Amino acid sequence: MSVRRLAEDTVQPASFAFSKENAAWAKATINKYPKGREQSAIIPLLMRAQEQDGWVTRAAIESIADMLGMAYIRALEVATFYTQFQLKPVGSRAHVQVCGTTPCMLRGAEDLIKLCKKKIAAEPFTLNESGTLSWEEVECQGACVNAPMVMIFKDAYEDLTPERLEEIIDGFDAGKGAEIQPGPQVDRIYSAPEGGLTTLQLVETPEKPKAPARASKAKDEAVSVPPSNAAKPKTATDVTNPALKTPATARKAAAKNAKIEGETVDKSKPAKKPR
Ligand code: FES
């Protein structure tokens, strides 16, 4: 993680002012917040100042603090906390922020940093010869699943190899950054598996096997297997004495069986002694 300090006084401009268009936008943005909460607009205003001048100057931080009625130290705390704000002049065509946190480091971030050192400058926050490129190492950018990755301005470039990052840097240096598709640089959508889905795929439901043909209606009645969509019991009697709901032939068979069982039970009891 790099130390977040303001640029040397020698490069700091004496003053800051939003352009006419950006000043109107800033006023409208401040008005989005309730009265007394205007300071909540600090982040969008700092970002707009950076987009206007290429980096966030001391004059811009203090000017925005005045607009929002904030102490300078409060505005400085915000500007120096977030690595999205550049506190020094950076490359005019690309400032490459390489994530160096554990998941990206395990997936090859060191090789990306080596490439930046070779291709841009040996030290972070140092402009290349033509002033178009610079780089730095940052902490996790929230795209760990597609590690390793870099941020260039507001876009993330993920699933990188040194070769692919070199192509991207060359593209920005040639002024064609807008033509490079951000996001994963391999065959995947967002963070879905490479090459397509491996789980939760739609598969055709196998056809249900057909029930064997029924022999006869009489057999149906004797077996009396309720269809799966049979009406549920509605009364207590239905539940406790389902035989009442069966066809007559089945009821007769059930009664006969009960009689036989009764006799069997009786025979199993010890015979009563005659008095
Ligand atoms: S560790 Fe690199 S994006 Fe999270």
Boltz pocket constraint, residues with backbone or C-beta under 6 A from the ligand:
constraints:
  - pocket:
      binder: B
      contacts: [[A, 99], [A, 100], [A, 101], [A, 102], [A, 103], [A, 104], [A, 105], [A, 139], [A, 140], [A, 141], [A, 142], [A, 143], [A, 144], [A, 145], [A, 147], [A, 148], [A, 149]]
      max_distance: 6.0
